[in-house]
Amino acid sequence: MQFCCNSVRAQLDRYTVRSYKLNMERRNTKQKQGVIDVLKHNEIALSADEVLEKLDLKMNRVTVYRILERFEQEGIAHRVVGLEGKNYYALCSDCDAEHHHDRHAHFQCRECKSLRCVDVEVIRPKLDNVKVEECRVLLTGLCEACSN
Protein backbone atom coordinates (compact mmCIF):
# COMPACT_ATOMS: atom_id res chain seq x y z
CA MET A 1 0.00 0.00 0.00
CA GLN A 2 1.48 3.34 -1.06
CA PHE A 3 0.83 6.28 1.25
CA CYS A 4 0.52 9.63 -0.48
CA CYS A 5 2.11 11.85 2.16
CA ASN A 6 5.14 12.25 -0.13
CA SER A 7 2.99 13.54 -2.98
CA VAL A 8 1.45 16.07 -0.60
CA ARG A 9 4.90 17.07 0.62
CA ALA A 10 6.04 17.57 -2.97
CA GLN A 11 3.23 20.07 -3.39
CA LEU A 12 3.97 22.06 -0.21
CA ASP A 13 5.81 24.77 -2.13
CA ARG A 14 2.76 25.32 -4.29
CA TYR A 15 0.57 25.16 -1.18
CA THR A 16 2.76 27.71 0.59
CA VAL A 17 2.37 30.12 -2.32
CA ARG A 18 -1.39 29.57 -2.30
CA SER A 19 -1.54 30.08 1.46
CA TYR A 20 0.23 33.42 1.13
CA LYS A 21 -2.40 34.43 -1.40
CA LEU A 22 -5.12 33.39 1.04
CA ASN A 23 -3.36 35.29 3.80
CA MET A 24 -3.48 38.44 1.71
CA GLU A 25 -7.26 38.04 1.36
CA ARG A 26 -7.91 37.07 4.98
CA ARG A 27 -6.23 37.99 8.20
CA ASN A 28 -3.48 35.55 9.06
CA THR A 29 -2.85 34.91 12.72
CA LYS A 30 -0.16 33.12 14.69
CA GLN A 31 -2.76 30.51 15.60
CA LYS A 32 -3.69 29.76 11.97
CA GLN A 33 -0.05 29.64 10.93
CA GLY A 34 0.70 27.34 13.86
CA VAL A 35 -2.01 24.89 12.79
CA ILE A 36 -0.76 24.95 9.18
CA ASP A 37 2.78 24.27 10.38
CA VAL A 38 1.65 21.30 12.49
CA LEU A 39 -0.26 19.78 9.55
CA LYS A 40 2.64 20.39 7.15
CA HIS A 41 5.17 18.64 9.37
CA ASN A 42 3.20 15.45 10.08
CA GLU A 43 2.94 12.44 7.82
CA ILE A 44 -0.41 11.36 9.21
CA ALA A 45 -3.80 13.04 9.44
CA LEU A 46 -4.35 14.54 12.89
CA SER A 47 -7.33 15.04 15.14
CA ALA A 48 -7.93 18.47 16.66
CA ASP A 49 -6.61 17.18 20.00
CA GLU A 50 -3.42 15.93 18.33
CA VAL A 51 -2.95 19.30 16.59
CA LEU A 52 -3.42 21.02 19.97
CA GLU A 53 -0.79 18.76 21.60
CA LYS A 54 1.78 19.51 18.88
CA LEU A 55 1.30 23.28 18.79
CA ASP A 56 4.06 25.46 20.17
CA LEU A 57 1.44 28.12 20.95
CA LYS A 58 -0.96 28.24 23.87
CA MET A 59 -4.41 27.81 22.33
CA ASN A 60 -7.72 26.38 23.49
CA ARG A 61 -9.46 23.41 21.88
CA VAL A 62 -12.39 25.43 20.50
CA THR A 63 -10.02 27.73 18.59
CA VAL A 64 -8.26 24.72 17.03
CA TYR A 65 -11.61 23.22 15.97
CA ARG A 66 -12.72 26.52 14.42
CA ILE A 67 -9.44 26.93 12.51
CA LEU A 68 -9.61 23.36 11.18
CA GLU A 69 -13.25 23.78 10.13
CA ARG A 70 -12.39 27.02 8.37
CA PHE A 71 -9.43 25.40 6.61
CA GLU A 72 -11.78 22.67 5.39
CA GLN A 73 -14.27 25.26 4.09
CA GLU A 74 -11.47 27.16 2.31
CA GLY A 75 -9.98 24.04 0.70
CA ILE A 76 -6.76 24.19 2.74
CA ALA A 77 -7.38 20.92 4.63
CA HIS A 78 -9.65 17.94 4.18
CA ARG A 79 -11.50 16.11 6.92
CA VAL A 80 -11.62 12.36 7.27
CA VAL A 81 -14.02 10.63 9.64
CA GLY A 82 -12.07 7.80 11.21
CA LEU A 83 -12.99 4.87 13.39
CA GLU A 84 -15.32 5.74 16.24
CA GLY A 85 -16.52 8.85 14.35
CA LYS A 86 -13.49 10.99 15.21
CA ASN A 87 -12.49 13.73 12.73
CA TYR A 88 -8.94 13.88 11.36
CA TYR A 89 -7.43 16.59 9.17
CA ALA A 90 -4.72 16.63 6.50
CA LEU A 91 -3.58 19.32 4.10
CA CYS A 92 -5.26 19.38 0.71
CA SER A 93 -3.05 19.09 -2.32
CA ASP A 94 -4.99 21.10 -4.91
CA CYS A 95 -8.35 22.20 -3.52
CA ASP A 96 -10.23 25.44 -3.14
CA ALA A 97 -13.33 26.64 -1.31
CA GLU A 98 -15.66 25.41 -4.06
CA HIS A 99 -14.10 22.02 -4.84
CA HIS A 100 -12.21 19.44 -2.85
CA HIS A 101 -10.10 17.35 -5.22
CA ASP A 102 -8.69 14.96 -2.64
CA ARG A 103 -10.30 11.85 -4.05
CA HIS A 104 -8.20 9.22 -2.41
CA ALA A 105 -8.62 6.49 0.16
CA HIS A 106 -7.45 6.62 3.76
CA PHE A 107 -6.05 3.91 6.02
CA GLN A 108 -6.49 3.81 9.79
CA CYS A 109 -4.73 1.39 12.10
CA ARG A 110 -7.09 -0.35 14.52
CA GLU A 111 -4.35 -0.55 17.15
CA CYS A 112 -2.57 2.84 17.27
CA LYS A 113 -5.40 4.77 15.51
CA SER A 114 -2.97 6.55 13.12
CA LEU A 115 -4.73 7.66 9.94
CA ARG A 116 -2.95 8.20 6.61
CA CYS A 117 -3.86 9.27 3.12
CA VAL A 118 -3.37 6.40 0.65
CA ASP A 119 -2.22 7.05 -2.90
CA VAL A 120 -5.17 5.29 -4.49
CA GLU A 121 -7.66 7.40 -6.42
CA VAL A 122 -11.32 6.86 -5.56
CA ILE A 123 -13.67 7.20 -8.50
CA ARG A 124 -16.97 8.84 -7.65
CA PRO A 125 -19.70 6.70 -9.21
CA LYS A 126 -22.31 8.20 -11.50
CA LEU A 127 -25.73 6.93 -10.56
CA ASP A 128 -29.02 7.52 -12.33
CA ASN A 129 -31.37 10.06 -10.75
CA VAL A 130 -29.01 11.05 -7.93
CA LYS A 131 -26.15 13.49 -7.52
CA VAL A 132 -23.26 11.93 -5.59
CA GLU A 133 -21.55 14.76 -3.69
CA GLU A 134 -19.06 12.80 -1.66
CA CYS A 135 -17.42 9.39 -1.66
CA ARG A 136 -15.34 8.33 1.35
CA VAL A 137 -13.19 5.24 1.56
CA LEU A 138 -11.62 4.27 4.90
CA LEU A 139 -9.49 1.15 4.91
CA THR A 140 -8.79 -0.34 8.34
CA GLY A 141 -6.32 -2.89 9.62
CA LEU A 142 -2.91 -2.91 11.28
CA CYS A 143 -0.11 -0.56 10.27
CA GLU A 144 3.42 -1.86 9.75
CA ALA A 145 4.53 -0.92 13.28
CA CYS A 146 1.55 -2.55 14.99
CA SER A 147 1.59 -5.73 12.88
CA ASN A 148 5.16 -6.59 13.98
Secondary structure, 3 states (H helix, E strand, C coil): CCECHHHHHHCHHHHHHHHHHHHHHCCCCHHHHHHHHHHHCCCCEECHHHHHHHCCCCCCHHHHHHHHHHHHHCCCEEEEECHHHCEEEEECCCCCCCCCCCCEEEEEECCCCCEEEEEEECCCCCCCCCCCCCCCCEEEECCHHHHC
